[in-house]
Amino acid sequence: MRLPKPNNIDAEKYVAGMSLFKRKIAKIKLSANESALGPSPKAKKEFIKVSKSFSKYPDSDGVSLRTILSKKFKLDKNRIILGSGSDQIFELICKAFLKKGDEVIVPKYSFIIYRIYSKMNGAKVFFSKENNFKVSVNEILKKVTRNTKVVFLANPNNPTGTYIKKKDLMFLRKKLRSSILLVVDDAYFEYVKQKDYLSALKLFANYKNVVITRTFSKIYGLAGLRVGWGYASKEIITALNKIKPPFNINRPALSTAAAAVKDSNWLKKEIKHVNNWNNKMFEEFKKMKIQTNKSYSNFLLVNFDKVKVKSSKVFKLLAHAGILVRKMDVYGIKNSLRITIGKSEENKKLISKMKKILNV
């Protein structure tokens, strides 16, 4: 009997940051770059309120949330598209713009989902070199060919935590052919306070060959609700809306995200907490002789080449203590871990345990 056979898809499976270790939920989860403080009290209140009614379909176009976003960031609401996490925006972009034989460029160490969706839609993925874990615009340009269709970037970058200066990002867009789509992921932009940085939304809002994505999973603390959004020209948004599934964001998620956007004071509290702990953890790791770049996000990438304990052993010992961090093997970064900045007590426990492991 002949059975249906799925297509042979040349793509790897995405491996998420762990929540369980030996079937037990981790006491401290620092593996997925989630918000340290969680959702705002206003967002929680709205979620409880709207969760009492599940009988009605959500607004398929998310008009209310798009309107709130347009007012907050001074944008055209008709050029905003909502997704089930920004991951879905990346998926829609790849479906709309890529076909077999097309080429995509991503930095060597970047969010894995870019290459997964690109390959799923038949494209070849080329990796540009980085300089000391910093994205190099010149290396990206070296990879451009007549078949290049899309360039994906995260700024700041995940998993390295470094950022591209605004002048370099503008230079990249200028040097790329106008027919090449530049996709910039603004997932961690709120944490960067450097004067030579500007978010992609502020740089490219009026460009017709750039898509900017943002998420509610990080600073807003709504990772479990899956809400993201993209901003682009009307032509691009029209194309993406044609293939966007109906009702892709549920009612509680839409309403809770809207409440979260309005609570700017909570965001300030989260940014202050993360940036303070970012500096503290950077100094603590330096004392332990653990290598790390200065990070401009809510996580740090740490390397164990200069200490006697391998990252694999550190991971296991932390996990046995109920602390989960992110292995970097899947990213091709050897002997390293990515550590999300958590609540103050969680960070203190992590540092204390790592000192014991390294005997310092």
N, C-alpha and C positions, 0 to 999 in steps of 0.2 A: 504493500500500500504506500503510495506516494503522499507525503505530508507537506504542508506549506513550509517553505524555507525563507527565513528573513534575509534581507540583503546583507552582503559582507561589508560592514561599516568599518572603515579604517579610522577608529578613534578609541582612545582609552577611556576607561570609566573614571569619573571624578571620585576621588577619595576625600571625604570631608574630615575636618578635625574631629577627633574622637570625643565622645561623651561618656563612653563606658570603658572600663578596664576589667577584664575577667568577669564580665556580665554584671558588674556593679557600677552604679552611677557615681561618677567622680564627685568628691566633696568640693573640690576646687577645679573648675574648668577654665583653663587659660589657653585653649587650643584653636579657637575659631574667631578671634578678633571681635567678640561681642562687646556690647557696652559694659563699662565697669559698673555704672550706677543703675543700669536698667532703664525701663521706660519712665517717663515723668508721671507724677501723681495724677495730673490731668488726663494723660493718655490712659492710665489704668482705670480711672473713673469712667471715661467714655467707653472703654471696652466692656466693662461690666454692664453699663447701661444698654448698649446696642446688642449685647449678646443674649438679651432676653427675647429677641425676635429673630428666628431663623427661617420663618415660613416664606419670606419674600426674597426674590432674586435681587442681587446688588445692581447698581447702576452700571451697565456694561461699559460706559465711556468714562466713568469716574469724574463727572463734570464738577462736582463740589470740591473734590480734592485738587483737581487741576486748577480750579479758580483760586483756591487758597494759595497754591504754589505760585501761580502767576502774579498774585498780589505781593507775596513776600519777596520774590526775587525779581519783580518788575519784568515779567515775560508775557508773551502771547500764549494764552491758554490753548489755542488751537494748534500750537506747535509742541505741545507736551503730550507724551504717550506714557501710560502707566503699565507696569509689568509686575508679574509675580516674582518680585525681587528684580534687581537689575540684570540678573542672569537671563531672564526671559527677553529683555531688550537685546542682549548680545545674540541670543538665539534668533530673534526676528531679523536682526541686521544680517546675520549670516545666510538665513533663508532668502532674504530679499536681494542680496547683492552678490552672492557667491555661487559658482557652478564649477563643475569638474574642469581642472586645468588652470583655474584662477590661483593667484598666490596671495598669501597673507603674511605680514611681518609682525612679530611680537618680540619684545626684549627677551633675552635668554632666561632671565629669572622674572617671571611675571605670572599673573593669575592664570591658573591652568585652564579655566573654562574657556578662555579665548581660543586656544588651540583645539580644544575638544569640539566646540561648535563649528569651527572653521573646517576641520577634517570631516565632520559629519555631513557637511554640504559639498564635499568633493574637492575642497581647496588644498593646496600644498602650503605647509606652514614653514616659514624660514625664521630663524632666531638670530637677532642682532646681538653682538657682543656688548657686555657692560664693562665699565671701568670702576673697579672696586665697588661692585654692586650698585653702581649708579648708571641709569639709562643714558646711553650715548646717542645723541641725535645724528652725529656723523656716521656711526655704525649702522643705524637704521637706513640712512640714505644709500649706503653702500649695497644694501640688499635689494634695492628697488630695481625691477626689471619691467619690460613691456607688459608682463602679465600680472603685475602687482595691482590688487584691487582694494585691499583694506589694510590699514595699520592700526593695531590695538595698543593702547597705553593706559596704565593706571598712574595717576599723579596726585599724591604720593604713590609709590609703587608697593605692591604686595607681591612677595613677602619681604622685600629688603627695607622698606620704610624710608627710602630716600626719595628726593623729589627733583623734577626738572625745572630749571629756572624759566621764568616767563619769556625772556628773550630767546632762549633756546627752543621753546615750544613754538613760538611765533616763526622762528627761522625754519623749523621743520615743516610747518604748514606752507610756508612760502616756497620751499624747495621741492616739495612733493608736487607731482602733476595734479592739476585741478580735478582730474577724473578719479584720483585715488581718495577713497573715503578715510578720514581720520576719526577714530573713535577714542575718546578720552574718558576714562572712568574716574569720576570725582569722589569716589567712595569715602576717602579720608581727608578731604580738603579742609574741613573745619579745624583740624589740629595744627595746621601750618600757619605760623605767624611771621615768617621771614619776609622781609621787604622785597626780595627778588622773586617771590612766588605770587602767582595769581591763578585762581581757579579757572578751569577751562570754560566754565559758564560765563565768566566775566571777559575772557579773552575772545571766545568764538561764538557768542550768542547770535551774531548776525551773519555767520558764514553759512554757505549753502553746501559745503562739502565736509562738514564736521558734525558728529553726533556726540553729545555730552550725556553721560549717565550719572545718576545719583541713587542712593539707597537709603532706606529706613532701617536697615539691619545693623548698622554700626552705631553712630552717635545717638540715634533716636531709641535704640534698645528694642526694636521690634522685629528681630531676626525671625522669630517664630511665626510671624504673621505674613511674611513674604510680600513686601511692597518695595518697588523701585520705580524710577521714572527716567525718561530720556527727553532731550530737547534737541530739535534739529529744524531744518527748513520745512515748509509746508509740504513740499514735494516728497521729501524723505518720510515724514510722518504719515502722509497719505499712503505711501507704499507699505509701511510697517503695519498700519491699521487694517489693511486689506487681509493680512495673514494673522493678525492678533486674534487669539481665541476669544469668544464672547464670555463675559462674566469671569474674567481671569483673576479678579481680586474680589474676595468675599466682603460682605457688608461690614463685619466688625473691623476688618483690616483697613478699609477705606475711612471709616469714621475715626478709628484710633489714630491713624496716621495724620488725619486733619487736626486732631487735638494736639498731637505731638509737635507739629509745625508751629502752632501758636504759642507754645510754651518756651519762649526764648531764654528765660531765666534758668530753666533746667539745663539747657544746652550749655550755657556759660559755666554752670557748675560742673558738668561733665568734662568740658574742655580744660578747666582749671585743674581738676583732679588728675586727669590723664597726663597733662603736660608736666605737672609737678612730680608725679610718680615716674614719668619717663626719664626725667633728669636724675632722680634718686636711684632708679634701677641701673641706669647707665653707669653711674659712679660706683655702685655696689659691684657690678659685673667687672668693672675695670680693676677694682681691688682684688677680685678673685682671679685676675689674669685671664678672664674670658673675653675674647675679642668681640666687639660689636661696633657697627657704625652708629652715628647719631641718627636716631629715628624721628620722623616727623609724622607719626601716626599713633595708633593705640596699641602698638606691639613693638618688640625688639627682636632682631635676628641675631643670635649669639652663636659663636664658633668656639670649639673646644680643642683646636690644634695646639695651643700653647699650655695646656694643662694635661695631667696624666690620665684623666678619665675621659673615655669616649662619650659622645653624645648619646649613643644607644643605651649605654649603662645609666647615664643621668636620667634619660627618659624613663627607663624601667623603675629606677629607685624612686623617682618622683611619683610615678603612677602607683606604686605600692603604698606610697604615703597619701594617696588620694588626690594627687595633683596632676592634671593632664595638660601637657603642652603639645606643640605640633612638631612632628618629625619633618625633616626637610628633604628626605631621600627622593620623594616624588617630584620635587622641584629640581633635583640634580645638584643640590647644594650639600656637599659632603661634611660630615661630622658637625652638624649644626642643628639648632632647634629654634623655632619661632615661639616667643612667649608673649601672650596677650597681657596687657595691663589690667588688673582686676581691682576689686575693692581693696582698701588699705590693709585689712587683716589678711586677705588672701596674698597680697604682695609680700607682706612681712613673713608669712609662713613659707612662701616660695624661697625667699632669700635665705631664711634660716636653714631650710632643708638643703639648699644648694651648698651652703657653707660647710655643712656636715659631710655632704657627699664629697666635696673637694678637699675636706680637711683643712679649712682655712679659718 
